[in-house]
Amino acid sequence: MQEVEIKYRDEFCQRCGEISCTLNFDEALQTILDNIDRCLDVQASAIHLVDPGSQTIAPVAVRNLSSDYLSRYQLRLEENPIEQEVLKGKVITIADARENPTYQKLAESEGIRSILCAPLKAKERIIGSLWLFTRTVRSFDPGELSYVTTLASQAGVVLSNAKLYQSLHALSEIGQALTSRLDLSEVLQMIVEKATQLMGGKGASILLIARQGETLEVGATWGLSEKFLKKGPIEIEKSLRECLDHLLVIPDVSKSQDVQYPEHLAQEGIRSILCTPLTVKERPIGTLRVYLAYPREFSAEDLELFQILADFGGIAIENARLFNHIKRDYEDLTQDVWQWYDWGKRAPSI
């Protein structure tokens, strides 16, 4: 282990500096694998990331593994006991994959023998796992395990930063697209679609305050069934009233007393709700809600991105409403002008 550190420490530190500045997510993934494989003398590797919205984990980058590995290895977290342990912060080793029932097929198809798996951590939150594979049976010593843990932590931070940049770039494009549209229904539909994608949700809705101010009316939805949408009137005082004032997270709706129609939420497969007010000139006009299929806690970055999207949405809604108002005024004025013109062409009757 000491020889490994001496031989590759300087180069790896230099590489760490390079990948820490890398904001391209895919490039960061591959650079991490290239450097870790070289530093630890392993023959193959993979990075698996968790999808909180679907509670699955899947490879997003591999080195020296077949394309089949990428396509077939997408598992629900409860189906993989080793991933569960790694996501608790543990480092797992398998001396010979041929003797492990879970990984016998992998050993045969990829020529894998020993496996080392470590958590990818970013800001005290585990976002995935780093997998290292050897083609011969190998025992990893405590020094190597410690080294891998350190490298995985560095990789987690790099990936988190790159992912945040990717999300911000996508959000910028969404903002430009939203503020350039003037059809209100198109604006509302785009907001719910992008909110679902950005937050990894099951669906989303925009609920606008009705004229009488006591209920919320559906402005647009994405990914929700007709049965769920026809559940009944949405009363402001019974349906997350606080959401009209500030961003609100319901990590598990089954444990919340503030949601209306809990049985319909359960039937729709909704376990978590993220909602925030839609405001125009600092006045709430409704809420943007994202529905998730699993209980989930959001990072500060996730919540900030969601709030920015809602702010873009409020601006876009106001622009579309102003345009529609001006358009109606113009059409009314045009009609009046033509009436006056038509009246002027005829002699007055006496």
ABEGO torsion letter per residue (X at the ends): XAAAAAAAAAAAAAAAAAAAABABAAAAAAAAAAAAAAAAGBABBBBBBBBAAAGBBBBABBBGBBAAAAAABBBBAAABAAAAAAAAGBBBBBABAAABAAAAAAAAAAGBABBBBBBBBBGGBBAEBBBBBBABBBBBBAAAAAAAAAAAAAAAAAAAAAAAAAAAAAAAAAAAAAAABABAAAAAAAAAAAAAAAAGBABBBBBBBBAAGABBBBABBBGBBAAAAAAEBBBAAABGAAAAABBBBBABAAABAABBGAAAAAAAGBABBBBBBBBBGGBBAEBBBBBBABBBBBBAAAAAAAAAAAAAAAAAAAAAAAAAAAAAAAAAAAAAAAAAAAAAABBBBX
